[in-house]
Every structure is written in C-alpha cells, then in structure tokens.
C-alpha cells in the first residue's frame, strides 16, 4: 500500500538547554503526534548540539562533507 502524505518538519525546543532544532518525520495515523514530538524533544543531545553551534560560529565547519574528507586525507584538518 502506498503512503499518502509526506514527511513533516517540526521545529522543537529542548526542555533542558532550550535550543531550537528541527525534526523531520513521517507519522502514521496510529501515532499520537504530540507525544511523539515531546519524546523527540526529550531525546535531544545537548552536548553535541552545543559543539556543532560553536563550530559554526567559529567558522570551523565545512558545509560540504566531501571537501572536508578530502582535506582530512591531505592532512589539512
């Protein structure tokens, strides 16, 4: 049976660190959406999110992962 509908992106806030992040999911009819989104917010990894935000702010992040892996192979990390 083909799926009807599409994946839905929802912007959530972490209850621990108050960071905003996006979750994309396809929810079936039998799933309580509010409970699902609440569970995803509680599973947020605050430490890795903070590291990623710090890397973006400092300019140490490369948007293209292929370029990053080629630079690492050349020893330019």
SULHU-V57723 format. One line per field, one symbol per residue. phi: phi as a letter, one per 20 degrees, with the letter a starting at -180 (. if undefined). Layout:
BEGIN
phi = ???
END
This chain:
BEGIN
phi = .ffdobfceceddffedmeebdcdbddfffefffffffffffegeffffffffffffeneddfdfffffffffeneh
END
